[in-house]
């Protein structure tokens, strides 16, 4: 039975085909695209039984899944179409295929079904003469009975919609080999995972079959090169977004942990410079950097810490990486196997069956399960493969968002920092812009935070984060539930306000996220209302307002200005260079806005005035002014009420005081400087812990990855990401060469003591560096 949203999107697709030849459908991973595909095929055949439908997929697993789904929908599909294989069948042959008449003197074998000799049957628009006896699916069909074909009850007065040649499922590889010679001409071509439809092989179908209609389905209508799909498809039909599906329980909620921005792994990934032919990271370089025993041990530790006793997928870089991971997990007692393109088909099917049954707990794969694999009880996803492809990221994490009985949520372990590139899986993307080729990733990488509402009495999470200092909790399923619940209330409030406005002003149209356009009966220039704060826009000189989301914060954009959607709006310059996402908050440093009443605190004292506006992600209705930046990444901020607060990630806001009188200003200054001192002390303790950690190592040595040099400890950890031309150890320090004849000094902690800009550097046994410039001038500095 179709769900309401599937019925809705089928209806909208049918409407789109009334005006367009080719339509692309976007539905999130796990929401039943294949079911929608089968339903649209079924509806098409009900309207026109003579349609020839070709369903195209790019992998064997997808072909089999589509055939199974089509069969469950009461239809039949085959990928052995004689037309695709270019086999011409004469009417004199004993075959009932594709509208061919069978002579009365023949006995025809067609799908092993038997039809009585005294009847004339019309099956798939094919006439069988009364003198013949036909075998069709081993089913006897009496003249007064309804025909049972492929488990469907078809009245004798009807023509069967079931024909192995009516629906053909085939791979794009087979089509590309035979399209130039086949006489097959489909009426409708359906392309699964249509975001792959950028190769010339797909374009061939449009050219070869000019009279056919095309339907493409995908969760991610975007390309790594940023180009759109308007060269193939005329229009995009979108379903609801992922947050809506999670709110309605059609998708599973999740916990998300990722590596810290300053972690060694993130530094390694940031050092990846080479790109493959598809524009993504080069596999060879990724393998050289990440396919190491210490890295794989760390992957295992993360699974044990965050997903112990859960079933899940691990996404690896390549076959060798996948096998190395699986072997190590097995050594540690985890029932894990690696599956790749070289795994025999029967063996792959057996392993997948074992995973479904619970016999296997972990499947390590290389892109095998990023598309089309339907196993709802996947309880964790481990990302061990960096990527620059948004489509690949969402396909991977989407495998874990399918709900199932007994599954509370999915744990997503991001060991390669994809969160920092793409945001959370529930990030709302502008798929229309992506479809049209207008989505620029660099414009969105500063806007990838969900508004996480953390209640002050809510525990951080039932996850222990003390074992691995490289990881941190991005969001818990409790936080997501709280956020989505609040969004539901906001949506209800927006609908009530829209209804109220409609009763007073006439026609009300929603033109953006909680942005309404009002037009009266006179048809005058429309008025716009921000339903979040009931801010009205009656006149504009620079253009109409539009809803945008930058740095995880909702704004309205009018021309070159943005207006916050807070309770009290503030107008700022639309300049992404001034907007910075900093973990739990986003700032806008504006030269046009300066609050002289806000005190800007420093370690030594304070001054009047701040030009940095702060938006906290867990308080979307308010904005603040930055008063002090703390060493541990917290902030002191001033609210529009003139009060000052200490804010930090996952902590309730702490009131510090006001500056309305000189006495209160003095108390405030003392409180703020105490917070600054505590922050500095915590930062020193953190650095000292790192120093002691490195001191305990047996050795620190230069290591080379590719052509670059870095530092590695005896435990395998990277202390300095390989980025230098050369590194040499000398008297307890390391000489670093950035470019030829540009030398500097680094200590064993990876800290640069002398910038690499000197012609030669020599370190003496007593810890002094003799620096010689290009001109021959020498300088001696003490490194201790």
C-alpha positions in Angstrom: 0.0 0.0 0.0 1.4 3.4 -1.0 2.0 6.0 1.6 0.4 9.4 1.4 3.6 11.2 0.2 4.2 8.5 -2.4 0.6 9.0 -3.7 1.2 12.7 -3.8 4.5 12.6 -5.7 3.0 10.1 -8.2 0.2 12.5 -8.9 2.6 15.4 -9.3 4.8 13.4 -11.7 1.7 12.6 -13.9 0.9 16.3 -14.0 4.5 17.2 -15.0 4.3 14.7 -17.9 1.3 16.5 -19.1 3.6 19.4 -20.0 7.1 17.9 -20.3 8.8 15.1 -22.1 11.4 14.3 -19.4 10.9 14.6 -15.6 13.4 14.0 -12.7 12.0 13.0 -9.3 13.9 13.7 -6.0 13.2 11.6 -3.0 15.5 11.1 0.0 17.2 7.7 0.4 15.0 5.3 2.2 11.6 6.8 1.3 10.7 4.3 -1.4 11.8 5.6 -4.8 11.6 2.1 -6.2 8.0 1.7 -5.0 7.1 5.0 -6.7 8.9 3.9 -9.8 6.8 0.7 -10.0 3.6 2.5 -9.2 4.2 5.0 -12.0 5.0 2.2 -14.4 1.7 0.4 -13.3 -0.3 3.6 -13.8 1.2 4.1 -17.3 0.3 0.6 -18.3 -3.3 1.0 -17.0 -3.6 4.1 -19.3 -2.0 2.5 -22.3 -1.5 -1.3 -22.4 0.6 -1.0 -25.5 3.4 1.0 -23.8 6.9 -0.5 -24.1 8.7 0.4 -20.8 12.5 0.2 -20.3 13.8 0.6 -16.8 17.5 1.4 -16.6 19.9 0.9 -13.7 23.7 0.9 -13.5 24.4 -2.0 -11.2 23.3 -5.7 -11.0 21.9 -5.3 -7.5 19.7 -2.4 -8.5 18.3 -4.4 -11.5 17.3 -7.3 -9.2 15.8 -5.0 -6.6 13.7 -3.2 -9.2 12.5 -6.5 -10.7 11.5 -7.8 -7.3 9.6 -4.5 -6.4 7.8 -4.5 -9.8 6.8 -8.1 -9.2 5.4 -7.2 -5.7 3.4 -4.5 -7.4 1.7 -7.2 -9.5 3.7 -6.5 -12.6 6.3 -8.6 -14.4 9.7 -7.5 -15.8 12.5 -9.2 -17.6 16.0 -8.2 -18.6 16.1 -10.8 -21.4 14.0 -8.9 -23.8 14.4 -10.2 -27.4 14.2 -6.6 -28.6 17.0 -5.4 -26.5 19.0 -8.4 -27.6 18.0 -7.6 -31.2 16.5 -11.0 -31.8 13.8 -11.0 -34.6 11.1 -13.6 -34.2 9.1 -14.6 -37.2 5.4 -15.0 -37.1 5.7 -18.6 -38.2 7.7 -19.6 -35.1 6.1 -21.3 -32.1 6.4 -18.2 -29.9 4.0 -15.7 -28.5 6.1 -12.6 -28.1 5.4 -8.9 -28.7 2.1 -8.8 -30.5 2.9 -11.8 -32.9 0.0 -13.9 -34.2 0.3 -17.6 -33.7 -1.0 -19.9 -36.5 -3.7 -22.4 -35.7 -1.6 -25.3 -36.6 1.0 -24.6 -34.0 1.3 -25.4 -30.4 3.0 -22.6 -28.7 5.1 -22.6 -25.6 4.8 -19.2 -23.8 5.7 -19.0 -20.2 4.4 -22.6 -19.7 0.7 -21.6 -19.4 -2.1 -23.8 -20.9 -5.1 -22.3 -22.7 -8.0 -24.5 -23.7 -8.4 -25.2 -27.4 -12.0 -24.1 -27.6 -11.4 -20.5 -26.8 -9.8 -17.5 -28.3 -7.7 -15.6 -25.8 -6.4 -12.1 -26.0 -3.3 -11.9 -23.9 -1.0 -8.8 -24.2 -2.8 -7.8 -27.5 -1.8 -11.2 -29.0 -4.5 -13.4 -30.6 -4.3 -17.2 -30.2 -6.4 -19.1 -32.7 -9.0 -21.5 -31.3 -7.4 -24.6 -32.8 -4.2 -24.2 -30.9 -3.2 -25.3 -27.4 -0.8 -22.8 -25.8 1.2 -23.4 -22.7 1.4 -20.3 -20.6 2.8 -20.4 -17.1 1.4 -23.9 -16.5 -2.0 -22.3 -15.7 -5.2 -23.6 -17.3 -7.4 -20.8 -18.5 -11.0 -21.7 -19.2 -13.1 -19.6 -21.5 -15.5 -18.7 -18.7 -12.9 -17.9 -16.1 -10.7 -15.0 -15.3 -7.2 -15.6 -16.3 -4.5 -16.0 -13.7 -1.2 -14.8 -15.1 1.7 -14.0 -12.8 -0.6 -14.2 -9.8 -3.0 -11.5 -11.1 -6.7 -12.0 -11.6 -7.5 -10.8 -15.1 -11.1 -10.9 -16.4 -11.6 -12.7 -19.7 -12.8 -9.4 -21.2 -9.6 -7.7 -20.4 -6.2 -7.7 -21.9 -3.4 -8.6 -19.6 -1.0 -5.9 -18.6 1.5 -8.6 -17.9 4.0 -9.3 -20.6 7.6 -10.1 -20.2 8.3 -7.8 -23.1 6.1 -4.9 -21.9 8.5 -4.1 -19.1 12.2 -4.5 -19.6 14.8 -3.9 -16.9 18.3 -3.6 -18.3 21.7 -2.2 -17.3 23.1 1.0 -18.9 26.2 -1.0 -19.9 24.1 -3.5 -22.0 22.1 -0.7 -23.6 25.2 1.3 -24.5 26.6 -1.8 -26.3 23.4 -2.6 -28.3 21.6 0.7 -28.8 23.1 1.3 -32.2 21.9 -2.0 -33.6 18.7 -2.8 -31.8 15.2 -2.0 -33.3 13.8 -1.7 -29.8 12.0 1.6 -29.3 10.5 2.1 -25.8 7.6 4.5 -25.1 8.9 5.3 -21.6 12.4 5.1 -20.2 12.8 5.1 -16.4 16.2 5.7 -15.0 17.0 4.7 -11.5 19.7 6.6 -9.6 19.4 9.3 -12.2 22.2 11.4 -10.8 24.5 9.1 -12.8 22.9 10.3 -16.0 25.7 12.5 -17.0 27.7 10.1 -19.1 27.4 10.1 -22.9 25.9 6.6 -22.7 22.8 8.1 -21.1 22.6 10.9 -23.6 22.5 8.3 -26.4 19.1 7.2 -25.2 17.6 10.6 -25.7 19.1 10.8 -29.2 18.2 7.2 -30.2 14.6 7.4 -29.0 13.3 10.9 -29.7 9.6 9.9 -29.2 10.1 8.3 -25.8 9.4 10.0 -22.5 12.0 9.9 -19.8 11.6 9.6 -16.0 14.6 9.8 -13.7 14.6 9.1 -9.9 17.3 10.1 -7.5 17.9 11.1 -3.9 20.5 13.6 -4.9 20.1 15.6 -8.1 23.6 17.1 -8.0 26.9 16.6 -9.8 30.4 16.9 -8.3 31.3 19.3 -11.1 28.4 21.5 -10.2 26.6 21.1 -13.5 22.9 20.6 -13.6 20.6 18.2 -15.3 18.6 20.5 -17.6 20.5 19.1 -20.6 18.5 15.9 -20.1 15.5 16.6 -17.9 12.9 19.4 -18.3 11.7 19.7 -14.7 12.4 18.5 -11.2 9.6 17.2 -8.9 10.7 17.2 -5.3 9.3 15.4 -2.3 9.4 16.5 1.3 12.9 17.1 2.9 14.6 14.7 5.3 13.6 16.5 8.5 10.0 16.2 7.5 10.3 12.5 6.9 12.1 12.1 10.3 9.4 14.1 12.0 6.7 11.9 10.5 8.6 8.7 11.5 9.1 7.6 7.9 12.9 7.9 8.4 14.9 7.0 11.5 16.4 9.6 13.8 20.2 9.4 14.4 23.2 10.2 16.6 26.1 11.7 14.8 29.8 11.8 16.0 32.6 13.3 14.0 36.3 14.1 14.2 37.3 17.4 15.7 38.5 20.2 13.5 42.0 20.2 15.1 42.3 16.4 15.1 45.3 14.6 13.4 42.9 12.7 11.1 41.3 16.0 9.9 44.7 17.4 9.3 45.6 14.3 7.2 42.5 14.6 5.2 43.0 18.4 4.7 46.4 17.5 3.2 44.8 15.5 0.4 45.5 17.6 -2.7 45.2 15.2 -5.7 41.9 14.6 -7.5 40.7 11.7 -9.6 39.1 11.8 -13.0 35.7 12.4 -11.4 36.9 15.4 -9.4 36.8 13.5 -6.1 39.8 12.7 -3.9 42.4 10.5 -5.7 42.0 6.9 -4.4 45.7 6.2 -4.5 46.5 9.2 -2.2 43.7 8.4 0.2 44.9 4.9 0.5 48.5 6.0 1.1 47.4 8.4 3.9 44.6 6.4 5.6 45.1 2.7 5.0 47.5 2.3 7.9 47.3 -0.1 10.9 46.9 2.7 13.5 44.1 4.3 11.6 42.3 0.9 11.2 42.7 0.2 15.0 41.2 3.6 15.7 38.2 2.8 13.4 37.6 -0.4 15.4 37.9 1.5 18.7 35.2 4.0 17.5 32.8 1.1 16.6 33.3 -0.5 20.0 32.8 2.9 21.7 29.8 4.2 19.8 28.1 1.2 18.2 28.9 -1.8 20.3 26.6 -4.8 19.5 25.0 -3.0 16.6 24.7 -4.1 12.9 26.1 -1.8 10.4 28.1 -0.8 7.3 31.6 0.5 7.0 32.5 2.5 3.8 36.1 2.0 2.8 38.4 3.7 0.3 39.2 0.8 -1.9 39.2 -3.0 -2.0 42.5 -3.3 -0.1 41.3 -0.9 2.6 38.0 -2.8 3.0 39.7 -6.1 3.4 42.2 -4.7 5.9 39.4 -3.3 8.0 37.4 -6.5 7.9 40.4 -8.6 8.8 41.3 -6.4 11.8 37.7 -6.4 13.0 37.6 -10.2 12.7 40.9 -10.4 14.7 39.1 -8.5 17.5 36.1 -10.8 17.6 33.7 -8.8 15.4 31.8 -10.9 12.8 32.8 -8.7 9.8 33.3 -9.3 6.1 34.4 -7.2 3.1 32.3 -7.1 0.0 33.5 -5.6 -3.2 33.1 -5.7 -7.0 35.3 -8.8 -7.1 33.1 -10.8 -4.7 31.3 -13.6 -6.7 27.6 -13.0 -7.1 26.5 -16.1 -5.2 28.9 -15.4 -2.4 27.7 -11.8 -2.2 24.1 -12.9 -2.0 25.0 -15.3 0.7 26.8 -12.7 2.8 24.0 -10.2 2.4 21.5 -12.8 3.5 23.7 -13.6 6.5 23.7 -9.9 7.4 19.9 -9.6 7.1 19.5 -12.5 9.4 21.9 -11.1 12.0 24.6 -13.8 11.5 27.0 -11.1 10.2 27.2 -7.8 12.1 29.5 -5.6 9.9 29.7 -5.4 6.1 32.7 -3.4 4.9 32.3 -2.3 1.4 33.5 0.0 -1.4 30.4 1.8 -2.8 28.5 -1.5 -3.1 25.9 -0.4 -0.6 25.8 3.3 -1.2 22.9 2.9 -3.6 19.9 0.7 -3.8 20.5 -1.7 -0.9 17.4 -2.1 1.1 18.1 -3.3 4.7 16.1 -1.2 7.2 17.8 -2.7 10.4 21.2 -1.1 9.7 22.0 0.4 13.1 25.2 2.1 12.4 27.1 3.7 9.5 30.9 4.2 9.7 32.4 6.6 7.2 36.0 5.7 6.7 36.2 7.1 3.2 36.6 10.9 2.5 34.7 12.3 -0.4 33.9 15.6 -2.0 30.6 14.3 -3.5 27.5 15.3 -1.8 25.6 12.6 -3.6 27.9 9.9 -2.3 27.7 11.3 1.3 23.9 11.3 1.4 23.7 7.9 -0.2 26.1 6.4 2.4 24.4 7.9 5.5 21.0 7.3 4.0 21.5 3.5 4.3 21.1 3.9 8.0 18.0 6.1 8.1 15.5 3.4 7.1 13.2 2.7 10.1 12.5 -0.8 11.2 10.8 -2.6 14.1 12.9 -2.5 17.3 15.3 0.0 15.8 15.4 3.2 17.9 18.0 5.2 15.9 21.1 5.0 13.8 24.6 5.8 15.0 26.6 7.6 12.3 30.4 7.5 13.0 32.1 10.1 10.8 35.8 9.2 11.0 36.8 11.4 8.0 35.1 14.7 8.8 32.4 14.7 6.1 30.2 16.6 8.5 32.5 19.6 8.2 32.1 19.4 4.4 28.4 18.6 4.0 26.7 19.1 7.4 24.3 16.7 9.0 22.1 14.2 7.0 19.1 16.3 7.9 20.6 19.5 6.3 18.0 21.0 3.9 19.4 21.4 0.4 18.3 23.6 -2.4 17.8 20.7 -4.9 16.2 23.0 -7.5 19.4 25.0 -7.6 21.4 21.8 -7.8 19.2 20.5 -10.6 19.7 23.8 -12.5 23.5 23.8 -11.9 23.3 26.9 -9.6 24.4 25.2 -6.3 27.9 26.1 -5.3 29.3 23.9 -2.5 31.6 26.7 -1.2 28.5 28.9 -0.6 27.0 26.2 1.6 29.9 25.0 3.6 29.4 27.8 6.0 25.7 26.9 6.5 25.8 23.3 7.5 24.5 23.4 11.1 21.1 22.3 12.3 19.5 24.4 15.0 20.1 22.0 17.9 17.9 22.8 20.9 19.6 21.5 24.0 17.5 21.8 27.1 19.5 22.8 30.2 18.2 19.8 32.2 19.0 17.4 29.4 22.0 15.1 29.7 24.7 15.5 27.0 24.0 12.0 25.7 24.2 8.4 26.7 27.5 8.3 24.8 30.8 8.2 26.5 33.2 10.6 24.8 36.2 10.3 27.1 37.9 7.4 25.3 38.8 9.1 22.0 39.7 12.7 22.2 39.6 13.0 18.4 35.8 12.5 18.3 33.0 14.7 19.4 29.3 14.5 19.5 27.7 16.7 16.9 24.1 15.9 17.7 22.1 13.3 19.5 18.8 11.8 18.5 17.3 13.5 21.7 18.4 16.8 20.4 17.0 16.1 16.9 13.7 15.1 18.4 13.6 18.3 20.4 14.5 20.4 17.4 11.9 18.7 15.1 9.2 19.0 17.8 9.8 22.7 18.0 9.8 23.0 14.2 6.4 21.2 14.2 5.1 23.8 16.5 6.6 26.6 14.4 4.9 25.1 11.3 1.5 24.9 13.0 1.9 28.6 14.2 2.8 29.6 10.6 -0.3 27.9 9.2 -2.5 29.6 11.8 -1.0 32.9 10.9 -1.4 32.3 7.2 -5.0 31.4 7.7 -5.5 34.6 9.8 -3.9 36.7 7.2 -5.9 35.1 4.4 -9.1 36.0 6.2 -8.1 39.6 6.4 -6.2 40.3 3.2 -7.5 37.7 0.7 -5.0 35.6 -1.2 -2.0 34.4 0.7 0.8 32.5 -1.0 3.8 30.8 0.8 6.8 31.8 -1.3 9.6 30.6 0.9 10.2 29.0 4.3 7.6 30.7 6.5 7.5 33.7 4.1 4.0 34.7 2.9 3.0 37.0 0.0 -0.2 38.9 0.4 -2.2 40.3 -2.5 -5.5 42.2 -2.1 -8.3 42.1 -4.6 -7.0 45.3 -6.3 -3.9 43.4 -7.4 -1.5 46.1 -6.1 2.1 45.5 -5.3 2.3 42.5 -2.9 3.2 42.8 0.7 5.4 40.2 2.3 5.2 38.9 5.9 7.8 36.9 7.7 5.7 34.4 9.6 8.6 33.7 12.0 8.4 37.1 13.6 5.5 38.8 11.8 7.9 41.4 10.2 6.2 43.2 7.2 7.8 44.3 4.0 5.5 46.6 2.0 8.0 48.4 -0.2 11.3 47.4 -1.6 13.7 49.1 -4.0 16.3 46.3 -4.3 14.0 43.4 -5.1 11.6 41.0 -3.4 12.5 39.3 -0.2 13.6 35.6 -0.4 14.3 33.1 2.4 17.9 32.0 2.6 19.9 29.9 5.2 23.5 30.9 5.9 25.7 29.5 8.6 22.8 27.5 9.9 20.7 30.7 10.5 17.6 31.8 8.7 17.6 35.2 7.0 15.6 37.1 4.4 17.6 38.4 1.6 16.6 41.6 -0.2 19.1 42.7 -2.8 22.6 43.0 -1.2 21.2 43.0 2.4 20.0 40.2 4.7 17.5 40.6 7.5 17.6 38.3 10.5 14.4 36.4 11.3 14.9 36.9 15.0 12.3 38.4 17.3 13.9 41.8 16.9 15.3 41.8 13.3 18.7 43.3 12.4 19.7 44.3 8.8 23.2 43.2 7.7 25.3 43.3 4.5 24.9 40.3 2.3 28.6 39.2 2.2 29.5 35.6 2.8 33.1 36.6 3.5 31.9 38.3 6.7 29.9 35.3 7.9 31.7 32.6 9.9 30.3 29.3 11.3 32.1 28.5 14.6 30.7 25.3 16.0 27.6 26.2 18.0 27.3 29.8 16.8 27.6 31.9 13.6 29.0 35.4 13.5 28.6 38.3 11.1 31.4 40.9 11.3 29.9 44.0 9.8 31.7 47.3 9.2 28.2 48.9 8.7 26.9 47.8 12.1 28.6 48.8 15.3 27.1 48.7 18.8 29.0 51.3 20.8 27.1 50.2 24.0 28.7 46.8 23.9 31.9 46.4 25.9 34.6 44.5 24.1 36.7 42.6 26.7 40.4 41.6 26.4 42.8 39.9 28.8 44.2 43.3 29.7 41.0 45.3 29.9 38.1 46.4 27.7 37.0 49.0 25.2 33.7 50.4 23.9 32.1 49.0 20.8 31.6 45.7 19.0 30.9 45.1 15.3 30.4 41.3 15.5 26.8 40.0 15.6 26.4 36.5 17.1 23.6 34.0 16.3 23.4 31.0 18.6 22.2 27.9 16.9 20.0 26.9 19.9 18.4 30.3 20.1 17.1 31.1 16.6 14.8 33.9 17.9 17.6 36.1 19.4 20.9 37.7 18.3 23.8 39.0 20.4 26.9 41.1 20.2 30.3 39.5 20.7 32.0 40.8 23.9 34.9 38.4 24.4 36.4 35.4 22.6 37.6 32.7 25.0 40.5 30.3 24.7 38.3 27.2 24.8 36.1 28.5 22.0 33.4 29.8 24.3 32.1 33.4 24.1 31.0 36.3 26.2 28.1 38.0 24.5 25.8 41.0 25.1 22.0 40.6 24.4 19.9 43.3 23.0 18.6 43.8 26.6 22.1 45.0 27.6 22.9 41.9 29.7 26.1 39.9 29.3 26.3 36.1 29.2 28.9 33.3 29.0 27.9 30.8 26.2 29.5 27.5 25.3 28.5 24.4 23.3 26.1 22.1 25.1 26.0 24.4 28.2 23.2 26.5 29.5 23.7 30.3 29.0 25.3 31.8 32.2 24.3 35.4 33.2 27.3 37.5 34.1 25.9 41.0 34.7 25.0 44.4 33.1 26.9 47.6 32.6 24.0 50.1 33.3 25.9 51.7 36.2 29.6 52.2 36.9 29.4 49.9 39.9 27.7 47.2 37.8 30.3 47.8 35.0 33.1 47.1 37.5 31.4 43.9 38.7 30.8 42.8 35.1 34.5 43.4 34.3 35.6 41.2 37.2 33.2 38.4 36.2 34.2 38.5 32.5 38.0 38.5 33.3 37.5 35.6 35.7 35.8 33.7 32.8 38.7 34.6 30.5 41.3 33.4 33.1 39.5 30.1 33.6 39.3 29.6 29.9 43.0 30.3 29.5 43.8 27.9 32.3 41.8 25.1 30.7 43.6 25.7 27.4 47.0 25.5 29.1 46.0 22.2 30.8 44.9 20.8 27.4 48.2 21.7 25.8 50.1 20.3 28.8 48.2 17.0 28.4 49.2 16.9 24.8 52.8 17.6 25.7 52.9 14.8 28.3 51.2 12.5 25.8 53.9 13.2 23.2 56.7 13.0 25.8 55.6 9.4 26.7 56.3 8.3 23.1 59.4 6.2 22.5 60.3 8.4 19.5 59.1 11.0 17.0 60.4 10.6 13.5 59.9 12.2 10.0 57.5 10.3 7.9 56.8 10.6 4.1 53.5 10.3 2.4 53.7 10.8 -1.4 56.3 13.5 -1.9 55.6 15.4 1.4 57.2 15.0 4.8 55.6 15.2 8.3 56.1 13.8 11.8 54.9 10.5 13.2 55.1 9.2 16.8 56.0 5.7 17.8 52.4 4.8 18.3 51.7 5.6 14.6 49.9 8.9 15.3 50.6 11.8 13.0 52.0 14.8 14.9 52.6 17.0 11.9 50.6 16.5 8.7 53.0 15.7 5.7 53.2 19.1 3.9 56.9 19.9 3.8 59.4 19.4 1.1 61.9 18.0 3.6 62.3 17.3 7.3 65.6 16.4 9.1 66.2 15.7 12.7 69.0 17.6 14.5 69.8 17.7 18.2 66.3 17.0 19.4 64.6 19.4 16.9 63.5 19.1 13.3 64.6 21.2 10.4 61.7 21.8 8.0 62.0 22.9 4.3 58.9 24.5 2.8 60.2 25.4 -0.6 63.8 25.0 -1.9 66.3 26.9 0.4 63.5 28.0 2.8 64.3 26.4 6.1 62.8 26.6 9.6 62.6 24.8 12.9 59.9 22.6 14.4 59.8 20.9 17.8 58.7 17.3 18.3 55.1 18.4 19.2 54.7 19.6 15.6 54.9 23.3 16.7 56.8 25.6 14.3 59.4 27.5 16.3 61.1 29.3 13.3 59.2 30.0 10.1 60.8 28.3 7.0 62.3 31.3 5.3 66.0 31.0 5.9 68.8 29.9 3.5 70.3 27.5 6.1 69.6 26.6 9.7 71.9 24.8 12.2 70.9 23.7 15.7 73.5 23.4 18.3 73.6 20.7 21.1 72.6 23.4 23.7 69.4 24.3 21.8 70.3 27.3 19.8 69.4 27.9 16.2 71.9 29.6 13.9 69.9 31.1 11.0 71.5 32.3 7.9 69.7 34.5 5.4 70.2 34.5 1.6 72.5 37.6 2.0 74.7 35.6 4.4 73.6 37.4 7.6 73.5 35.2 10.6 71.1 35.3 13.6 71.2 33.2 16.7 68.1 32.4 18.7 67.5 30.3 21.8 64.9 27.6 21.2 64.5 26.5 24.8 
